[in-house]
């Protein structure tokens, strides 16, 4: 299966990267978190949980549930519609499971304000950090640039780097341009 590169803005927002773990490919749906081992690998690759024991099916399901809640809220923001209160409650519940704390870190060099979570289970910490990032994306400086990919059939979301950006990746842009070219050369 040919997986596209990360969508624009995923490097800025782990919650956007989470939302984009489920999407449609030309050959059908893609689910990056179908198995608990894949969910663990995704969290570990992003530094959200330490390497260690496998996630259980219930923990992987909680991650997928948070993803769907965030996807619905991002879609509401993009569409300018009212969010589903249940989805708002789901994000707030993830955050309440392990509230993040902003703390001062001044171990070397200049002081820095960093985000930490209160001690708890690693998955609770990861979900809280993802929920907090999602809230930041919905309310922060990138909120107005959150957009859906303009390629027909693509379900990924992105943060537009400029107003003219319409595609989540160069791959999607190339697909649209190739289709346009083929249509213009069809008798």
Secondary structure, 3 states (H helix, E strand, C coil): CCCCCCCCCCCCCHHHHHHCCEEEECCEEEECCCCHHHHHHHHHHCCCCCCCCCCCHHHHHHHHHHHHHHHHHHHHHHHCCCCCHHHHHHHHHHHHCCCEEEEEECCCCCCEEEEEECCCCHHHHHHHHHHHHHHHHHHCCCHHHEEECCCCCCCCEEECCCCCCCCCCHHHHHHHHHHHHHHHCCC
